[in-house]
Amino acid sequence: MKLNSLVSHLVINLQFWFRVVLAFALPYLIFSSLMRFASYRINAQLEEDDKVVVALLGQEFLPNTLYEQFQQVAEIRFVASEEIIKQLIEKDSVEVGFVFYAGFDADSIGGQKVDYYIKSMGNNPASKLLDIIDSYEEQLVLNNFKALNLDETQLKPLVVNQYNSFSYFEELSRNLEQAKGGVSGFINLFLVLFVFWIIRFLVLRIHSSKRAGFFVQLTSLLALSYCCMILVYLAIYIGLNTEVEGLAKSITLNLNNLLVWKSLHQLFWMWLPTLLFVIGLLGRVSISTSPLKAYKRTFWVVVLLHVVALLGQFPIQEMTMLQQASPLINTFQVGQLAFKGSLVGNEWWIALFFACFWAFLINYSWYQHYQKLKP
């Protein structure tokens, strides 16, 4: 059976295309949905109105400048009495209650007072408002110093400037940096879940068909498997690039940019011998006079490959020699380091050598048994 006729036999099948569509659609839907959900939650969080709710009595005594500043940090509710403020505080209907008395808006510092009510064991919810009042009080004092022709620096001989370099987005990026290994492992698991089962299906299709030349089988299986693998990566990439709106856009861009997609050429090279290894392993165990035995054997081999793949998902900083030499595990860990952009050239070359070695070994074993059963 020639290569083109064998490939036609494999792909002209409803089950094959169902699996291929599933391998693209599910990763795309999952990752695009995650991006949309994340953007919705982030937008809701960032746009949330965090103004403190304040009950205010004596608003007629509050200067306009002070009232305008209050409005910027608080949701103000006017009340008719101090008792109402106490009731609202007890019911947690408001967080702070302020009482301003007659004469507070006078341009003097003649002992005006302000009462405020809170109900809190932790941070003072009135702190922003008290800072505004302190600034207003300081300005009153400065005005009086100027009116008396006094040096205002005597009132405040020390000036403390605060420079806070904290950035929410930088902190988020730093946290996302630590998550690269986990995200790359999540992506690699999709390859196992979809591509390996497609390979098993193709191997069983060849097993049930008329025999073709060994290298024709191997070439067709590798080409189709590699195309399916690229399809899964493409689905994930498109899903992560789902367009989002609002304040979350820059954050969700970080979610995508934390993966170093430009370094994946090394991972794609690793997948060539790895897919050959998986094909050879499934091809070797599928050799049987009973289709049922072949079905059972390949099923448990793919389950075992899932277990091995899970071992390769543990976050690492660098690869040991044992990890570089272990089939399948080395590919997943190369992928993890490639996504993080921390893959060292020597690690990749050693892992690639061992991946090629194991692929040659298992396919040579398959070829030997194929020759024995060849009529």
N, C-alpha and C positions, 0 to 999 in steps of 0.2 A: 504494500500500500504506500503510495507516494505521500510526500509531506502535505501537499495541498488537499488531497483527498482525505487524509487523516484529520487535518484541521477542520475541514468541512464536516466530517463525521462528528467531531467533538462539539462544534459550535452550533450546528443546526439541531438544536435541542431546546425545548421550552424551559426545562429545569436549569440548564446552564445560564440562559439569559435572565431567568428569574433571580438566580444567585448573583449575577453580575449587577443587575439593577439594585438589588438589596445591598450589595457591597458598596455602592455609591450613595444610594438614597439615605440609608440609616445613619452613616457618619455625618453626612451633610445636614440632615434634619436635626440630629442631636447637637452638633456643634453650633449650628446657626440658632437653634432654639436657646442654647445656653448663652450665646452672645446677646440675644434679644432680651432674655430674662435678666441677665446681669446688667444690661444698660437700663432696663426699666427700674430695677432696684436701686442702682446707683443714682439715676436721675431723681427718683423719689426721695432718696436720702439727702442728696445735695440741694434739692430745691425745697426741702422741708422748712417750714416757717418755724424757726427756733426762738421767736420772740417770747419773752417772759410775759405772763398775763398779770396785769397790775390793776388793782382797785384804787381809785384816786378820789380823795375827798379834799375840797378846797381848791379846785382847779382855777377859780377866779383869782386866787392869790399867787398863781404860778406864772412867772415871767414867760413871755412868748419864746424866747431863745431856749430856755430850759425845757419848755413843753415840746418844742420841735425836736430837741435831742432825745427826749424820752420816747417820742413816737418812733424813732429810728431803731430802738432796741426793745420796745415793749408794746404789747397790745393793751391799750388803756380802756378801762371801764369806769365810768363816773358813778359814784354812789352818793347817797344822801346823808349817811351818818356813819360814825365810827363803829357802831354796833353791827351794821351790815358788813363792814370790812371783816370784823372778827368772825362773823358767821360764815362768810365766803371762804376765809382762810381755813376754818375748821372743816368745812365740807370739801376742801381741796378744789374749789371752783376757781380760785385765783391763787397765784404763788406768792404775791407780795401785795401789801396794802400800804398806801402812803397817805398821810394827813398833813396838809399844809395850812398854816394858820394866817390870820390877817396880819398884814405888814411884811410878809415874806418877800413880796416883790418890791419892797422899798430899797432904794440905792444906799443902804447903810449896813452896818454889821452890828446892829443894836440888839443882839440877843434873840433873833428870830429862831424858832425851833421847828423841827420836822420830826414827826413820829412815823415809824414804819413797822409793819407786822409781817412776820414770816412763820412758816412751820416747816423746819428743815433740820436734819441732823448732819447733813453733809455740807456741800458747797452752798454759800449764801446766794439765793436766786436774785437778791437785790443788789449784788455787787456792781453790776454795770451802771445801774441807776445811781448808786452811792458815789461811784467815780465821777459821774456827771455832776452830781451835787457838789462834790469836793472841788471840781474844777471851777464850778460857778462861784463857790465860796472864795476860792483863791483869787478869782478875777475881781470880786468885790473888794478884797483886801488891797489888791494892786491898785485899783481905782482910788481907794482912799489914800494910799501912799502917794500917788501922783498928785492928788488934790492938796496934800500937805507938803508938796515939794520934797519928799523924802526919796532916798535912793532905794528903788524897789529890789535891788540885789541883796539888800540887808535882810529882806523878808525870806529870800530863798537863796542862800549862799552856795548851795550845792545842787547841781543839776545832774541827774542820773538818766542816761539815755539807754534804752533797751533795744537790742537788735536780735530778733528771733529769726534764725535761718531755717526753721522748720518749714517743710513744704509737704503738703498732703500727697501730692503726686509723686514726689521723690520717695517718700516713705512707702507709698504703694508699689512703686517700681522696685524698691529694695526687697519688699516682701514677695513680689512676683518673681524676682530673681531666684529666690530660694525654692520656688515651686517649679522650676524648669524641669527638674528630673521627674517629678510626678506627672507633669503634663505630657512629657515625651513618652513616659511609660504608658499613659492612658492611650496615646495615639498608637503606639506599637501593639497594644492589646487588640485594637481594631483590626490590625493586619492578621493577627492570629485567628481572631473570630471569623473573619470572612475569607481571607486568601487561602488559609490552610484547608478549610472545608471545601473550597472550590478545587484545590489541587487534588484532594481525596476523590471528589466527584469525577474529575477528569481521568485520574488513574484507574478508577473502577470502570469508566466508559471504555478506556483502552483495553482493559482486562476482558471486557465482555464482547469486544469487537474482534474482527479478524486480525490476526497478528500482522504487525508492520515491522519494519526493520528497527532494531534497538535505538539507533541514533535518530531515526525519524521520530520515534516516540518521545525520546528525551528532548529533542529540539522543539517539537510542537508543545510539549508540556511546559517547558521553560518559557517559551515566548508568551503563551497564554497566561501563565502564572504571573509573569513580570508585568504584563499589561494590567492585570487585575490589581496588583500591588500599587502601581502608579495611579490607578483609578481611585483607590481608597485614599491615598495621599492627597489627590486632587480634590476629592470630596471634603476632606478635613480642612484643607487650605481655603477653599471657597466658603465653607461654613464659618471659619474664623474671620473671614473678611466680610461678613455680613454687615451691611450699612446700618449704622445706628445714629440716632439724633440726640441732641441735647448736650448737657454737661458731661454725660458719660462717654462721649465720643473719644476724647483724648485718653481716657482710662482704658476703654476697650481696645484702642489701638495698641496700648502697652501690652494687653493680654495677647495680642497677635505678635507684636514685635519681640516679646520675650523669647520667642522661638527663632533660632538662627537658621532660617530656611536656606540661606546661601551656602551653608556648610554641608548640606544633605547629599552632595554628590559623592562624598565618601561613604555615606550610608547606603546609597543606591548601588555602589560597587560591591559593598558587603552583601547586599541581598542577592546578587547573582549566584555566588557559590552556596549561600544559605538556602535559597529556593531549590537549587540542584540537590542539596543534601536532603531536604524534605521530600522532593520528588523521588529520589533514589530510595529513601527509607520506606516510603509508601509503596513504591514499585516493588521493592524487595519483599515486603510482607504480604503483598497482594498476590504473589505467585502461589497459586493453589489450584487444584482440580475442582474445588468447590467454590462457586461464587459466594455462598453464604459465609464460608470461612474467610474469604478475602474481605467481605463486608465487615465482619466482626473485627478482624485484625486491624484493618485500617482505621476503624472507629476508635479503638483503644489506643492506637498509636497517636492519633490526633489529640485525644484527651491527654495523653502523656506529654505531648508537645505543648499543650496549654500549661501544664504544671511547670515544665522547664521554662517556658516564657515568663511565667509569674516570678520565678527566681531571678530572672534578669531585669525585673522592674525596680529592685531595691536601689534607692538613690546612692550614687557613688561620686567621688571626686576624681578618682583615677582608677585604671584597670590593673589588677594584679596579673601575673603570668598565667595563673590558673584560669582566671576569667577570660583572658585573651585566647586561651587554648580550648575553651569549652564550646562545643558547637551550639548554635542558636543563642546561648547566653551572650556570647561575645558580640553578636549582631545587635541585640537589644541594648547592650551597654554602650556599644559604639554609637547607636542612635541617640541614646540618652546624652552622651557627651557632645555629640554633634549638634543636637538641638540647643545645648547650653553654650556652644561655641568654645568648649574647653578641651576638644579632642586633640591629643598630641600625635604628631605624624608617626612616631615609632609605634605607638599603641595600635594605630590603625593598620599599619603594614604587618605587624605580627598577627593581629586578629584576622586579617585578610588571608595571610598564608595558612593559618590553621583552618579557616573556613574552607579554603580550596582543598586542603588536604583531606578533611573529613568528607567533603563532597565527592572527591575522586574515589575515596575508599569505599563509600557506601554504593556509589554507582558502579564501581568495578565488581562488587559483590552481586549486585543486581544483574549485571551483564553476564557474569559467570553462570548464574542460575538460568538466565534467559537462553544462553547457548546450550545448556544441558537439555532444556525442554523444547528446543527448536527441532522441528521434524526434519 
